[in-house]
Amino acid sequence: MKVVALVSGGKDSCYAMMKCIQYGHQIVAVANLLPADDLVDELDSYMYQTVSRAPNNCKLCRMHGSSIVPKANTRIHKASPLNEYCAFGDYCRHDKLSYQRTPGDEVEDMFILLNEVKKQIPSITAVSSGAIASDYQRLRVESVCSRLGLVSLAYLWKQDQSLLLQEMITNEIMAITVKVAAMGLDPAKHLGKEIAFLEPYLHKLKDLYGINVCGEGGEYETLTLDCPLFQNARIMLDDFQVVLHSSDSIAPVGVLHPLKFHLESKQSNSLSGNNKTNDLCRENISSIFEVQGVNLEECKAPGEPGPEVNDLIEVSSHRLHLSKTEKDTTFSICCWLQDTSGPSTGLQGDLKLILRQIELQLEGCGLGWEHVLYIHLYISDMDQFTQANETYVRFITQDKCPFGVPSRSTIELPLIQAGLGRAYIEVLVANDQSKRVLHVQSISCWAPSCIGPYSQATLHKEMLHMAGQLGLDPPTMTLCDGGSTAELQSALQNSEAIAKCFNCSISTSAILFVVYCSTNIPLDERPKIHDNLDTFAKQLKLSHLDKGTKPEVLDPIFLYILVPDLPKRALVEIKPILYVPETVETPEETSCQLSSIVAPSSFGFQPADWPDSCIQKCVIPGKICAVVLSITSVVAMKICSDSMNADWSNNNHQNSLTESQMKRISRFCIFLLNKTIIENDFSWKDTMSLRLYFPPNLHVPLETLSNLFADGFKELDQMNGGTKVGGKPIFNLVPVLGAGISAACTNDIITCELFAGKS
């Protein structure tokens, strides 16, 4: 991509440019924001570093453009591969983390600046910034990029600061401190010192006082005098003055004022040992364009069109199917279309109808898209993922979700084979706005970005719902080489990076792992998937012990789903659900063995009718109950022993089940789920979601299967009043190519996934 780099003059923005080049991007412009009054030492801003731009520092910052391009003349107004843009504006403070467009805000200065850059160089598609840990800064850069249709690149984001500082020094970033403001940093001693010289002392201060060694907490700010990007010249500081802003005895504040400086010519050197000179340095002229006083209305970015509700065709009630769990505070709504022999509206048409129906259901509850925590997007053909996404983003937007967009997983399922339409949606909804959303749109080395209205993870009522994670290499956003094993490893690493943002780990806090496996995984690789997942979790646990921590560990349950395809043709997608307690406490997770207590409403089943291996559960008393029930052909034979011959289970249930046999199996599923939740002091009113996975090769019509389970729940309700089905079923029937508790054996007849919560 062609990139404009936001530069402050400091070490971070320079190293971010170097990382862009490392990952194959081309820097074609640098841009910086200057205070309207360049006589002011430093302005009160959460968004921008301004010390390196004060008085003569502004001139030094402009020298970066000259230093990067050979024989640069920073005052010649002529188009070239590298241009420097400056915008002037007044800075102000903000205490709110998220950002809504606000006229006069300092963020709008950046919008004006980057909008002008885009006009001058239309080929620019990305923006580089040096954000390391500040969500405040990152969210605002991402907001501007989103409005301008640009990609945010933040390759330093969430990197370990000790390692990052060492990387900068190793990669020959020569930067000096131009401000110090932290306990242990003395303006008289430490201003004007190179970061390489200060590194050991900064680590000492970290151990003593917990400072950020890269200065992310405002402990110090820097000015880069030389680095491998500066192929034409280095900046020489001849004389400077130290100005004391605060003589506080604990943490004095001082800034460095350059008095004399010049550019010293040097031979062009390659970056990071690359013999090939960076493409951006092939011209010998750079230009400065100053952007002042632009009317924001004149440079408004074109907005996305809203959903065309009026062109939604009417859908007959017999074709539309809805389900909804009965929990008041957190519940799921599911919508799908039954396929008919009539003319098809295609995937986009079906998805538009379904999203509108979900929207109407939310409105009927007095809610909107901002209340949605998670979305399962099932489509019939992954080749149409782009078209599906185009429709999706017209309904779910960041403007409609001011508290954060929902997390999402997108899976291809055999919908057509099961007699459904081409799209199928399930949403998890909360009736409050207490969710915490992690949505990083910037491409970084941290974890895969989510460029669009879907987030990495959503925390609500101590449950962390993580978006489906692929085995992507975060900085390149490409799938890892090495097959399913390598993809699984990378997907787990990405999941762990996200979990760390919520101060937890997938190795200790996971309740449930849903692992989607593509049919493209060779058969001999499938048995290794669970072993590799288990090994990864154990290694993480050991790493916690090595760090001296003894975390309480949950014993998670596993569900493997075999599907036709995944986004980007991935082989594996991981979807973890984690328990993140609001207070430090011991999560008394219960044993996965069933007790001998006989629950009411047995449908005539006795404890001897099932093996313990058919059910997994993870229960946090009084809070969470997660259950996976696996009905294999062996279990089905036991349930329906009076009507099946001995050869049936050996034929991979290719012989069709009769309706009476399927009725018996459905009653058994309801009985065992009911028994489990009651024994653990939960009720059906606590159910947040209930998915019933089935393979199309059952040869049981979908409508028949739905009616059998619906009738079973009505019988349960009549027996003990435990379930109020109302006008909609409480379960979602999800067609899959296979499911099971092992990736090596996904031949279940029915697999039930139940999630209940007390809060």
N, C-alpha and C positions, 0 to 999 in steps of 0.2 A: 504494500500500500504506500501511497505518497502521503507524507506526514508533515503537519505543521507542529513544531515543538513549542510548548509554553515554557519560557525560560525566565528565571528570576535572577540569574547570575550566580546562583549557588551550586553546590556539588550535586544535589539530587537531580535537578533538571538536566544537568549535563550528562550524568550517568544514565538517566532514563533515555536520552538520545542515543547513547552508545548501545544500550540494550535493544533499541529499535533496529539499529543497523545490524546487530548480531542476529536478530530474528528475520532479517531479509527485507526490512522496510527501507524506504528512501526518504530522508529528511529534505524537504524542498523549501521550507520556510521556518523561521523562528519568530515567535511573537511574545511580546511582554507588555505588561500594563504598568504605566508610570503614574505617580500622583500628580494631580493638577498643579500643585504647588511644589516645585522641585527644591524649594529651600527648606522644606520640612524634613527633619531627620528621619522620623518614623511615624507612620499613621496607624491608627487603632483598627486593625483588620484581622479577622479570623481567617480570611480567605487568601491573602497574598503576603509574601515576604516583601517588605518595603525598605528594609535597611540598606540592601545592596543597590537600591535605586536612589538613595538620598544624595543631595548635591552632586559631587564628582562621581559618586558610585553609579549614577545613571549613565555617565559617559563610559564607565568601565563595562557596564552591562552591554552597551551598544558595541563595544569592541569585540564581544563574542562573535557577532556576525562577521566582522572583519577577520578574526582569527581563524574561523572555520574555513573560509573560502580563500584560496591562494590569491595573493596580490589584490585583496579586497579594498575597495574604496567605499566606505559606508555612506558617503554622501551623494553618490551618483544615482539619480533616479532613473534607473534603466532595468527593465525586466531581466531576470536571470533565474537559474535553477534555485538559488537561495535568496530569499528576501527576508528582511526584518520588518516587523510591523509593531508599532507602538500605539497604545490607546491611553488617553488621559482621562481620569475621572476621580470623583471623590469617593473615598472608601467609608464604609460604615460597618458597625458590628451587628451580628445576628446571634440570638440565643437559641433559635430553633434549628434542629438538625436537618430535617427535610426542607426542601425548597419549592416554593410556588412562585411563579413569575411575578416580580414586583418592580414596577417602574421606579427608576432611581436607585435601585439596589446595585451594589458593587458587582454582583454577578452579571447584571445586564451590560456592564462595561465589557466583560469578556465576550458576551454574545455579539455586541457591536463589532468588537475586534475580529473575532473569528468569522463573522459574516462577511466582513470586508476582505479577509484573506481568501475566503472561498470565492468571492467575486473575482478577485485578481488571479487566482490559480484554481480554476474549476476542477482540475484533476485531483485535488486534495480530497482524501477520503477518511483521514484519521488525525487525531490530536494526541500528542504525547505530553504527559505531565509527570512530575516527580513525587506524587503522593505516596507516602509510606504507610501511615497509620490513621490519618485524619479522615473520618467518614464525612465530616462537614465539607471539606474541600472536594473529596472524590464525588460526592453526590451532586455538587454544583457543576463540576466539570461535565459529569455524565448528563445532567439536565440540559446544559447548553448543547452538548454533542447530539443529544436526542432531537432537539428542536431543529438542528441544522442538518440532520441526516449524516452525521459523522460518527466514527468509531473512536471510543476512548481507549488509549493505550496507557496502562499504568504498571509497567514491569517491575516497579519496586514495591508494589502494594503487598502488605502483610509479610514482607520478608523479615527474617531475623536480623535485628539492627546491628548486632555485634558482627555477624557474618557479612552483612551488607557493607558496613564501614570498612572491613578488611578487604572486601572485593574492590571497593573504590580505590583504596590505596594501592593494592596490587595492580590494578588496571591503570595506574599512573594519573589519577585525578589529583592535581595539586591545587588545593583550596585552602584559603586562610579564613580565620574567624573575623567577622566584621561586627559581631554583636555577641555579648555574653550576658546571661541573666539567670544564673542558677547557683545554688549553694555549692561552694568549692571552686567556682570559676571567678578569678580576680581580673577585672579589666586591665589593670596595670601589668599583669603577668601573662595573660592568656589571649588578649586581642592581637591579631596579626600573626598568630602562630598557625603553622600548617597542621592539617588534621593528622598527618602521619606522625608528627611530633607529639600531638596531644592524645593519640589513641590509647596508650597505656593508662594515662591519667583519667581519661573518660571512663574506662572500664573500672577503675578504682572508685570513681564517683558513683558509678552504677551500683557497685557492691555496697557502698556506704549509704547512699541516699536514694537509690532507685531511679536515677536520671535515665533519659533516653540517649543512648550513645550517639545516635544520628541527629540529635537535637530536635526530634519531632514534638517535644513538649515545649518548644521555645527556649530551651536551655542555651542554645547558641545558633547563630546563622553564619553562613559562609559566602565567600566570593571565590569563584574558580579563576585561577590565573593561567592554568595550563592543563591540558589533557590531550589524549590522542585525537580528539576531534579538531583541535586547533592545528591545522596542517600548514597554515600560512605564518602564524606568529604566536608568540606567548606574550602575556601581559606582564610588564615589569612595574612593580610598585616602588617608586623612588623615595617617597616620603609620605608620612601620614600623621594624623593627630588622634589621640584617644580622648573622647569626650565622655564624661561621667554623667549619666542620666539620673542615677539613684545611688546614693552612698550607703545604702542599707548594709548593716554590719553582717547580716547573714547571707544575703544574695544580692550584691551590688550589680547594677546594670550599667553597661558601657557600650559605646559604639565606636567604630573606627572610621575616621574621615580621611580619605586619600587626598593628599595635597599635590603630589607630583607622580606621574606615571607615563609610560610609553609602551608602544608595541615593539617587540624585538623579533626580527625575522628569523625563521627557522626553516629547515628543509622539511618537505612533506613526508610524514611518516604514515605507515599503514595502521589501521585499527585492529587491535587484538591479534596481531601477528598475521593479518591477512595481507598478502602481497598485492592484492588488487585495490587500488585507490577507490574510495567511496564515490559512487556516481554523482553525488551532490557536489563534489569538488572539481568538476571538470571545467567549469567556467571561472573566469577570474574577476567577475564583477558582482557585487551585491547591491541591493537597494534598500533604502529605508522609506517606508510609507507611514506617515503619521495620520492617525484617525482621531478626529476630535468632533464633539458636538453633533453626532449623528442622531437624528430623530429615530427613536426605537420603532415607531410605526412604519418608517420607510424601509426598514430592513427586517420586517417580520417574516419569519420562516413560514412556508406554506404548511398548514395543518393537515392532519389526516382526516379524511371524510368519515363521518359517523356511520353507523349501521343503517342500511337502507331498509328500515322496518316496513315501509309502505309497500315494498315489492315482494314481501314474504307471501308466498302462496298459501292458501288455506290448506291445512292438513286434516284429514279425516280422523276422528277420534279413535277408530278401531286400529289405525296405523300407528298412532302415537302411544307410547308406553312410558309411564312415570312411576317411580318408587321414591319413598321418603321414610327415613327412620323417625321414631317418635320422640326422641330426646328433645327437650325444650331448648337447651342452651347450645348444644353442638350437634348437628345432624347432617346427614347426607341426602342429596337429591340426585336422582339418576334419570336420564331421559334417553330413549332410543326409538328408532322407527322400525316398524316391521316392514320388510321388503314386500313389494307387490309386483304383479306382472305388468302394471301400468308403466307409463313413461317415467324415467328416472330424472331427478333434478341434479344428479351427480353428487360428488362428495361435498363440494362447496354449498350446493343447495340444501343437502341434508343437514350439514353442520349449521348453516344459517337458521334453519327451522328449529333445530335443537337448542341452540344458544338463545334464541328468542323465547322458547318455552321455559328454559331455565330462568331467564330474566323475569318472565311473568310469574313464575313460582316464587322467586325472591321478593318481587314486589307485593305478592299476595301475603307474604309474611312481614311486610313492612321493612324489608331489607333490600340491599343492592349488592353489586359486585364487590364493593369494599368490605363486605362481611364474609367473603369467600376466603377460606384458608388454603385450600388445595383443589386442584382440578386434574382429574384423570381424563385425558383426551385419547380416545380409541378411534382409529381410522382403518379403513379397509385396504388402503394401498399407500405404503410409505413413499412411493414415487410422487404422490400428490401432497407431500408434507408442506411444500412451499405454499401451495394454494390453500391448504387447510389453515396455515398460519396467517395468511392474508385475511381470511375471514375471521379468525380468532381475535386478531388485534383490532378489529373494528368494533368489537363488543367489549373486550376487557382492555381498558386503557389505564395509564397512570393517573390521568385526570379523574377518572371514576374511582380510583383506589388511592386516596391521599394518605392512607395509613400503610400502604405497601401492597403491591400486586401479589396475587396468589402464587404459590409454588405449583409446579406442574410436572407430570410425566406424560410422554406421548408414545404410544405403542401401536403397532399394526396387529390387528386381530382378524380371525377368519369370520368377519361379520356376515359377508354375503353367503358363505357356506352354511351359516347357522340360521339363515332366513331373516337377517336384520338389514337395515339400511347401511349406508356407507360411513356413518359417523355415530359416535356413542359417547356421551359425556356423563361424568359423575363429579359432583362438587361437594366438598366438605365445608359446612357453613357454621359460623358462630354468630349468636345474636348480640354480641357486644363488640367493642373495638379495642380489646386489650391485647391484640396480637402484636408480636414483634417480628418484623420481616427483615431478612438479609437479602438485599438485591444489589449485586455488584455487576454493573454492565461493562466495566472496563476489562479489556484483555490484559492479563497479568500472569505472573509466575505462580500465583497463589492457588487458584482453582478455576475451572471453566467459567467463563463469563456467561451472563444471561442477558443478551442484547435484545430487549423487548419487554413486554408486560408479563413476565413470569420470573419468579425469584428463586434463589438457591434454597432457601429454607424459611419456614414459618413456625414460630414458637407461640403456642397458645395453651394456657392452663397446664403448664408443665410438660406438654407434649410437643416435641420437635418433629415436624413433618418435612422431610427433606425431598427436594426434587429428584427425579430419577437421574442418577449419575452414570455417565458413560466413561469409558477408558480413554479420555482425551488428555493430550499434553496441553496444559493450560496456555503457555505462551504462544503456541502455534494453532491451537484449537483443532488439531488433527488427531485421529485415532492412533494409539501406540501400535508399533509393529510387534509381532510376536504371538499373534493369535489370542484366543480367549483368556489364557493365563495372564498374559501381559496386560490385556484390557481390564481384567478383573482387578489386578494389582493397582493399576492407575485409578480405576473407579473408586476403590477403597481409600486410596491416598487422598483423592479429591473429597470424598465424604468426610474423612478425618479432618481435613483442613477447614471444612465448613463447621463441623462439630466444635472445633477449638474456638470458633468465634462466639460460641455459646457456653464456653468453659466446661465442655464435656468431651467425651471420646466415644467413638463407635465401639471400642473394645470393652467399655465398662457400662455405658448408658443405653445400649441398644435393647429395645423390646422386641422388635421384629425386623427381619431382613426379608424383603421380597426381591428375588433375583429373577429378572427376565432373561431368558436364554433364547437366542436365535436358533432356528433350525439349521443355520449355516455352520454351527459348531460341529465339527466331526464327532461321531459317536464315541470314539476312544478318548476324546478330551473331556467329555461331560462328567465322568466320575471324579475328575481332578478339581472341579470347580469348588465343591464344598470343602474339600481338604485344604485348598489354597486359602479360602475365606477363613477357615478355622485357624490356619497357621498364621495368617496376617493378624488376626485378633489377639492371638496368644503373644505374638511378638510385641504388639502395642502394649499389652498388659505388663510385659517384662520391662519395657522402656519406662513405664510409670514407676515401677518398683526401683529401677536404677536411679531415678531422679529423687528417690526418697519418699515418694507418695504411696499411700496404701488405699487406693480408691475402692469404694464398695462396688461390687461387680454384679450386674444382672446376668441371668442366663437366658439369652435371646432365643426366639424360635425362628425357624426358617421356612420359607415357601418358595419353591422354584416353579416358574411359569414358562412353558415352551411357546414361543410366538413365531409368526412368519418372518417378521423383520423389525428392526429398530432404527431410530434416527442415525443418519450417517453410515448406514449399513454396519452398525456396531454388532458385535457378537454377544455382548453382555451389558445389562443395565441394572444397577443396584438402587433399591429404594428403601433406605432405613427409616425407622421410626424410633425416636429416642425419648427417654424420660429425663427431664431436666428439672429437678426440684427447685422450688423458689427459695427454700432454706436448706442449709446443710443438715442432712438427716440420713439415717440408714434405710435404704429402700428394701424393705423386708420382702423380697421376691419369694414367692412360694414355690414349692416343689412341683415338678411337672407330672407327678404321678396322681392318678385319680384316687380319691378316698372311697371307702366302701359304703358311704351314706347313700341311700336310695332317695333320689329326688321325687317329688310328685310328678304326675303326668308322664308315666313311663311308656305309654303306648303299647304296653305288654312286653317290653324288653327287660331282660335281666342282666346283671353284671357279667354273666358268662358269655353274653352275646357279642362282646367286642374285645379285641386285644388292646393293651395299653398303648401300643405303638401307633395307633391310628389317630391319636390326639396329642397336640402340643399346646402348652399354655404358659404364659408369663403374666403373673398377677402381682401387682403392687397393692397391698390391702387398702381398701377404702379409696383407691384412686383409679387404677387402670386394670383392665382384664383383656388380654389379647389371646385369641384361641385360633388354632389352625386344625381343622378336622379333615383327615385324609381317608376317603373311601376307596380303597384299592379293590381289585377284583377278588382278592382273598377275603377281605372283609365283606364284600357284597355276597360272596358264596355263603358265608356264615349267616348273614342276615336273611338271605332268601334260600336257605338250604333245602327247603321243601319243594322249590320250583326250578332249581338249576341242576344241570348234570355236572359231573366232575371235570369234564373237558372245557367248560365255559371259561374258567379263569386262565387256562393255558392258551386261549385263542385271542388274548389281548382284547377281550370283550368285543370282538368283531361281530359276534352273534347279537342280534338286536335284543335289547331288554324289553320285556313286556310292560305294559302300563301298570299292572299290578305289582310287578317286581320294583319298578321305579317308585311306586307309591310307598312300598315297604322301606326302600332306601331313604326316601325323603323324610318319612316319619322317624327313622333312626337318627338322621342328622339333627332334626329338630329336638328329639329327645335328649341326645347327648350334649348338644349345645345348651339346652335348657338346664340340664343337670349340672353342667360345669359352672354356668354363671350363678346359679342359685347356691351351690356349695361354697362359692367364694363371695357371697353376700352382695351380689349384683342382681339387677333385674333387666328385663327387656327394655324398660324405659331408659336404661343407661346406655343402650346401644347407639353408637355413633355411626357405624357402618357394618354391613353384612354382605359379603360377596360370595356368590356361589359359582365357582369355575366349573365348566363342563366342556368336553370335547364334542365337536359336531358328529364324530363317528359313533356316538351313542345311538343315533337313528331314532331318538326320541324328539318329536316336534317341540320346538321352543315353547309354544303356547301351552302344550300339555305339561311340560316340565314346570312352567310358571304356575299353572293352576294346581298342580300337585302340592307344591310348597305353600302356595297361598291357602289351600284347603287345610294343610297340616297346621299352619299357624292359627287358623280359625278354630280348629279342634283344640289346640292348646289353650286358646283363649277361653273356650267354653269349659275346659276342664278346671282351670285354676285362675282365670282372670289375669294371667300374666302378660298377655299381649293384646293391645288394641290395634288391630290392623287398620281399621277405618276404611277410607276409600282407595288407598294405595297400598301395595305390598311394601314390606320393610326391607326387602332383600333386592340385590342386583344380580341378575343372571349374566355372567360374563363368559362368552365363548372363547376358548383357547385351544391350541393344538395339543396341550398336555399340561398337567400340573402334578405336583407331589412334594414330599418333604426331602427329596434328594434329586439333584440334577441328573443323576444316572438313571432315575426311574420316575418319569413324569407321565405315568399311565393311569392316574386316578380316574375313577368314574365321575365322582363329584369331589371337589375340594371346597371346604367352607373356611372363610377368613372373617372372623368376628372381632370387632374392636369396641370396647365399652369403657366409659369413663364416668366417674362420680361427680367431678367438678362441673 
